[in-house]
């Protein structure tokens, strides 16, 4: 009986074992160009650039990994590398979580030249998130699609939608923002390169989903969670942008989300038309009374209201966390779980810092029923 697995290997009937990595195991010698023979009697190592080797699944579809696989590594080696990369990301998540509990984030209000040269906010956002768009697109358009099911396309599409918004749309929407120090910028860039490769390579080469899995509980629940989370994230960012008066000049407390980065731009000290801090501060936003979008406490600092801000201080972070745990549930895979873990480890300590800053600035005026990032919990 044929046994097709989601790890890029196919077992086919007979005394042969044909893999997507270009290795065929047979009970007899196999002749082919550039061939090395190995099995009980013989070994066959077929150069995938010379001989195109395919297995078929139960529907008669060919399963092969395409020319990009031969440029990288065989399937078993690459799967081991992906697993290793996931464990590296998890270890990094633990390190980031612990570090951010003891040290302030090296960006935004904490940004200084001690963490490297300063990069303009829009450029930093664009460059550090762009690899999470380019790498998946490159892999997708250079892989064989015959082994992909609808779920593979949906999951990769969700990943790209999120990162296209971050890399290409959000930098246009932000108004000013403090520069990003080069050290956290490089950390974010490295993570997005590795994570973009891990997520897209898994979904295009190793993730095998049966057609009926599209109506499974874990996929549908995860899809709903992802859409809910990304909706909360985008709505929260819009609310935060709405706090910025075009006439005000000074510090507006807004932290734009980005779970995938070790350090992100904290949009404060915003001036007119993106100008930097400085100059006289207006007094027209110092009332402690609630307004439709927020209230301020002098110097332009405002409390956001609306949406999930009624429950948490960092609604944008909450949406980000829900989004990627939904993705992990829908994918039901180690790579997606890894990204969700890193998201949580990176955002929770930052949200706690941000929440404490709100309490320190507004004191009794700040809504006491708000949690930091998880409603009613944390």
Order of alpha helices (4+ residues) and beta strands (2+ residues): beta-beta-beta-beta-beta-beta-beta-beta-alpha-alpha-beta-alpha-alpha-alpha-beta-alpha-alpha-beta-beta-beta-beta-alpha-alpha
